[in-house]
Amino acid sequence: MALLEVKGLSAGYGRARILFDAALELREGEVVMLAGRNGAGKSTTLKAIMGLIERTGEVRCAGRRIERCEPFEIARLGIGYVAEDRRIFTDLSVAENLEVGRRPARAGLPPWDEERIHALFPALREMPGRPAARMSGGEQKMLAIARTLMGNPRAVLLDEPSEGLAPLVVREMARAVGELKQAGLAVLLCGQNARFAAGLVDRTYLIEKGRIRPA
């Protein structure tokens, strides 16, 4: 059974329809890429799954219908979301941002805590007291992912994790995604950079003009 399953998902903003009858699935321990150009509907797909925008259709988490759930309820069920624009709390420190995301560990799974986060992103270990506003773009992206992991998710929706980052940071992000896969997390990765995902992705969906199809 898929950990995350989407069927007939349509969504948009007001009268503007962006996503049409989308279907995809994500299983435990795999990385799935949703690839497409800017404006194709990648970010809209993730927002619709999380209930952040108006949508119709069916969304299941471990077999449970969740399309009527509020975003915070979906997060508590184990679906973590990292937005393209990061959305960290810039007036809080690194440590405080991590604390905001903290949720109890899930039964049968090793918990994500500061020690594990620092092993994944060593750069964060050196700056617990630094205000997030004083971090680089790459560091902020690491913090956004780390804060989501502190919620002990079963799946992570990553929107454009390599967008606008220096090549060295992009390689660091790719390494982190690989480690999440090894840890058994399911990762739905949105992006245009096929080289970033090389060697990591188990399956790919293509999205064009709001319609999704397997690659």
Secondary structure, DSSP 4 states (H G I P E B T S, - for coil): --SEEEEEEEEEETTEEEEEEEEEEE-TT-EEEEE--TTSSHHHHHHHHTTSS-EEEEEEETTEE-TTS-HHHHHHTTEEEE-TT----TTSBHHHHHHHH--PPPTTSPPP-HHHHHHH-HHHHT-TTSBGGGS-HHHHHHHHHHHHHTT--SEEEEE-TTTT--HHHHHHHHHHHHHHHHTT-EEEEEES-HHHHTTT-SEEEEEETTEEEE-
